[in-house]
């Protein structure tokens, strides 16, 4: 599996701490989805993002598509802050 870099970072609110976290790579995003994502927010977009991240790391899907799926899951979970650098 490859750790691919996002072309545009995604900043989310960390579920355990409530602090902003800049997500810049596929392994980082997958780790957040598996280890710290709130159980009550593991809906359809969460599952799609997890699959998209695994597919991107196995080079079966474009990294940009996986990033967009992660962003959608963060919005669904009300954890999304912004895209891009600030």
C-alpha positions as CSV (number, residue, x, y, z in Angstrom):
1,X,0.0,0.0,0.0
2,X,1.2,3.5,-0.8
3,X,0.7,6.6,1.3
4,X,-0.4,9.2,-1.2
5,X,-0.4,13.0,-0.6
6,X,-3.6,15.0,-1.1
7,X,-3.4,17.9,-3.6
8,X,-5.4,20.0,-1.2
9,X,-5.4,19.5,2.6
10,X,-8.6,18.9,4.5
11,X,-8.9,20.4,7.9
12,X,-11.3,18.6,10.3
13,X,-12.2,19.0,14.0
14,X,-10.5,16.1,15.8
15,X,-13.3,14.0,17.4
16,X,-11.4,13.2,20.7
17,X,-10.0,16.7,21.3
18,X,-12.1,19.1,19.2
19,X,-8.9,20.7,17.9
20,X,-8.3,21.3,14.1
21,X,-6.3,18.6,12.3
22,X,-4.9,19.1,8.8
23,X,-5.2,15.9,6.9
24,X,-2.7,15.7,4.0
25,X,-2.2,12.0,3.2
26,X,-4.2,8.8,2.6
27,X,-2.7,6.8,5.5
28,X,-3.4,9.7,7.9
29,X,-7.0,9.9,6.7
30,X,-7.5,6.2,6.9
31,X,-6.1,6.1,10.4
32,X,-8.5,8.9,11.5
33,X,-11.4,7.1,10.0
34,X,-10.6,3.8,11.7
35,X,-9.2,4.9,15.0
36,X,-10.9,8.1,16.0
37,X,-14.0,8.7,14.0
38,X,-17.1,8.9,16.3
39,X,-19.1,5.6,16.2
40,X,-22.4,7.5,15.8
41,X,-21.0,9.2,12.7
42,X,-20.1,6.1,10.7
43,X,-22.8,6.4,8.1
44,X,-22.8,5.8,4.4
45,X,-20.4,8.5,3.5
46,X,-18.0,7.3,6.2
47,X,-18.0,3.8,4.7
48,X,-17.6,5.2,1.2
49,X,-14.6,7.3,2.4
50,X,-13.0,4.3,4.1
51,X,-13.3,2.2,0.9
52,X,-12.1,5.2,-1.2
53,X,-9.0,5.6,1.0
54,X,-8.1,1.9,0.8
55,X,-8.6,1.9,-3.0
56,X,-6.3,5.0,-3.3
57,X,-3.6,3.4,-1.2
58,X,-3.8,0.3,-3.5
59,X,-3.8,2.6,-6.6
60,X,-7.2,1.5,-7.7
61,X,-8.6,5.0,-7.3
62,X,-7.4,8.6,-7.8
63,X,-6.2,10.3,-4.7
64,X,-8.4,13.4,-5.4
65,X,-11.5,11.2,-5.5
66,X,-10.5,9.7,-2.1
67,X,-10.0,13.1,-0.7
68,X,-13.4,14.2,-1.8
69,X,-15.0,11.1,-0.2
70,X,-13.1,11.9,3.0
71,X,-14.4,15.5,2.9
72,X,-18.0,14.3,2.3
73,X,-17.7,12.0,5.4
74,X,-16.3,14.8,7.5
75,X,-19.3,17.0,6.5
76,X,-21.7,14.2,7.2
77,X,-20.2,13.8,10.7
78,X,-20.1,17.6,11.3
79,X,-16.3,17.5,11.6
80,X,-15.4,19.4,8.5
81,X,-13.7,22.7,9.0
82,X,-12.2,23.7,5.6
83,X,-10.2,22.7,2.5
84,X,-6.9,24.2,1.6
85,X,-4.2,25.9,3.6
86,X,-4.7,28.8,5.9
